[in-house]
Amino acid sequence: MQGTYTLWLVYLSIAVAIGVSYTALNLASRLAHSHTRGIWLVGGAVAMGVGIWAMHCIGLLALSLPIQLTYSLPINLLSLAIAVLTSGFALMIVSGHTLSNARLAAGAIVMGAGISAMHYSGMASIRITPMLTYEPGLFAASIAIAIGASYAALWLAFKLRRGRSRMMVAARVAASVVMGVAISGMHYVGMAASKFAPGSYCLPGARLDNAWFAITLGIFALGIMAVTLLTVVYDAYLRRHLRDRNEAIEQAHAHARNATHTDALTGLPNRVAFLEAAERAIAEASIKDTQLAVMVLDVDRLKSINDSLGHQVGDELLLELARRLQGVLRHKDTLARLAGDEFTILATELRSARDAEAIAGKVLEALQRPFTAENVSIHPSVSIGISTYPLDGEAFDLLLRRASAAMRYTKDSARGSYRFYSTEMNSFNDDRLAMESELRRALEVGEMVLHYQPKVDIATNRIRSAEALIRWRHPTRGLVPPNLFIPVAEETGLIVPLGEWVLRQACMQVRAWLDSGMTPLRIAVNLSAKQFRHADLAAVVKSALDDAALEPGYIELELTESAVMDDPEQSAATLQALSAMGVHISIDDFGTGYSSLSYLRRFPLDKLKIDRSFIRDLMNDPDDVSIVKAIISLAHSLRLRVVAEGVETAEQLEFLREVGCDQYQGFYCSPAVPAEAFATLVTRLRAERPELTEADMLRTQSRLSAFIPEPVR
């Protein structure tokens, strides 16, 4: 008995086969990435099994015979079960981590046999007599095709299970077409092997409308596979979203850990990271019986650089300093930044202190070349303190404290070099702490006194003014010079109340001299950078003058270049407010900072003071001669008077007279002396020369003087 095929049903069966193949490839991909393999294996086996079974059923329904076929539903359901089990087996094969050739071949044989069993059990569900027979050659060919198609399907599913790129998707689509055609080919070869005897007729059983049932079955199978694919896609999306979220959380944790372990400016390890590295290094050193060194480096004069050139330049300096240090250190050493101007080096696997000394020498050598920032050449130095394990301690905290103590000792006694920790440094630092405590008490109980050093007019040899210099009359230390306690006051912030005390005391002293009938005299008071930056400076100055009932012209405020060059715009406003009051203003230690001439022209100044470092070697150093001449010429071109400090010899004074310097102060005339001795000195010297009038004293050199009314004579 011969039959014919309905072509559109044949095409539908092939489409279902291709859909099954594409679903299988995507399920293999999902199983390779999923942690819930059991659920995907069961669901995937059902979806694939229904698809393969539906494809064979549609292919069978595509056959039209002269008789109406009937079917045994139990046997058909058995073929469905075989399809599901075979699909589950295939998915298990391709979801493994590896797929050897032997395993692939065995899997293809089992899967091919399963597909063949499903097909021929489906054919056996036809209730027809006499029973179907099969042409042996085509029967064997169908089984061979099933095994070959299974081999190709398993290999492709395993190879194409990973990746989500467009190329991978295209490869899966192409592989699905090949697999679908191969599976369909097996079915139709198996159908060709089936022989219906002439005169056959069907026994009672289920009758199906071939077209409608095939369409329904196709839609059902394709629907199940579509739902499966959508589930695969959605699960992949959820997995990807979860993975992205976990990666974001891990990155956030890594960033947070990095932020807590890294210095924001330089990217170097911070104190937390350095502590962890040091503890590990100490543990290793104790095991290996080696030494290590903790070095604390403090950048000298960084504050002055920040004050004069701005914090951006200071930051650039720190970055370049970090790069140079990293360039000379060994790979086993750790460089960290613990504070604003403080770096720390952990040098491990040392044989002796000489190794640490060699590293410190390389560090100092690396800083010999000048740094350049905003066209300014900067020559910073570092003071280094070194402690070693186990000689100076076995705990990191102790080693760090002792290295810091050595650094502070170096900074005070041998700035720009290095020192190893020694026990006498403890007393040095203890003394420093004691000085801080005693300094606070000294302000409260009145141990501070002012000494006065005269400023002499070079042309007339008259004393026109004096500088008030603070001294500390300590009950046990004696008279403490300012170079010992001013740095402590700067570090602790005591410089602000200390500076205000000097200002008020100087004003009261001038008032006392005037009341005693002494000829008018102007007193210069030094302002620290911190005091100058206080918002209420002008109010404090006015209050001090009012309390002493003193005209502003009796006071001269001396500021360093670094103080006024930090935020020049604000400095100009503050200086104009002070100058408008009638207070005289001068720049102290001129030539040692980083002045901008464009701003210097804008500041309402009266004087420039040449730093003593240029006067000391004036008679022997041609460079100092050139600098002094240049400063005097510059000042006079800006209508400013010039004061030279540190004059100690007649030769120095004569040179200053020849180059046109206006005033001098120094030991050649007199050291700074107490108020009573100063009054006696002034009275004696003025008895020999004409006295100044009050009008002479109050007149200011500032360019704002044109707007300041003359005092009443």
Protein Blocks (a to p, Z undefined) as FASTA:
>chain_A
ZZdddfklmmmmmmmmmmmmmmmmmmmmmmmmpcblmlmmmmmmmmmmmmmmmmmmmmmm
mpccfbdcdddfklmmmmmmmmmmmmmmmmmmmmpmbdcfklmmmmmmmmmmmmmmmmmm
mmmmpccdddddddfklmmmmmmmmmmmmmmmmmmmmmmmgcjbfklmmmmmmmmmmmmm
mmmmmmmmmmmmpccdehiacdddddddfklmmmmmmmmmmmmmmmmmmmmmmmmmmmmm
mmmmmmmmmmmmmmmmmmmmccfklopacfklmmmmmmmmmmmmmmnopaddddddddeh
klmmmmmnojklmmmmmmmmmmmmmmmpcfkbccddfbfklccdddehifbfklmmmmmm
mmmmmmmpccdeehiacdddddddddddfklocbfklmmmmmmmmmmmmmmmmghiacdd
dfklmmmmmmmmmmmmmmmmmmmnopaccdddddddfklopafbdcdddddddfklopad
fklmmmmmmmnopmmmmmmmmmmmmmmmmmmmmmnopacddddddddfklmmpmklmmmm
mmmmmmnopafklpccdddfklmmgokllmmmmmmmmmmnopacddehihjaccdfklmm
mpccfbdcddfklmmmmmmmmklmmmmmmmmmmmmmnopacddehiabfklmmmmmmnop
abdcdjkloccddfklmmmmmmmmmmmpccddfklmmpcfbfklmmpccddZZ
